[in-house]
Amino acid sequence: MSTISVYLSFNGNCREAMTFYQRCLGGELFFQTLGEHPNAEKMPDRMKACILHGTLTRNGLVIMGSDMLGEEGLKKGNAVSLMLHCDSETEMKECYQKLSLGGAQTYPIAQSFWGTLFGDLTDKFGNQWLLHYRKN
């Protein structure tokens, strides 16, 4: 089966956001800046620190991000949520607490009617997270 990777757009704070997600979730973080682009010498110096592409990976988890936006700029909305399937109740609670720092705990972790633990939050960057744990 195919997997879906999340690609997030940021307005100059990709490095900050992805580093925050790494502190919350663990994993390996990689960044490529505009300054590393083959045409970097043609870009304004202020843009060279911008993140062209960032990737956070941990086991099957992949979150990607960039500071590169089109002419329309960043438009926040609720069309994308990050679904985090946790391996334990402890992991779920720890991730929930860390990710909600500076954000909003919109639905506290609780036993759902469909038989799993579930909770959601909006992080300090305006991204929505759904956390899920199915007990065996």
Salt bridges, closest charged atoms under 4 A:
ASP45 OD1 - LYS48 NZ 3.24
GLU89 OE2 - LYS93 NZ 3.05
GLU89 OE1 - LYS135 NZ 3.44
GLU91 OE2 - ARG58 NH2 2.68
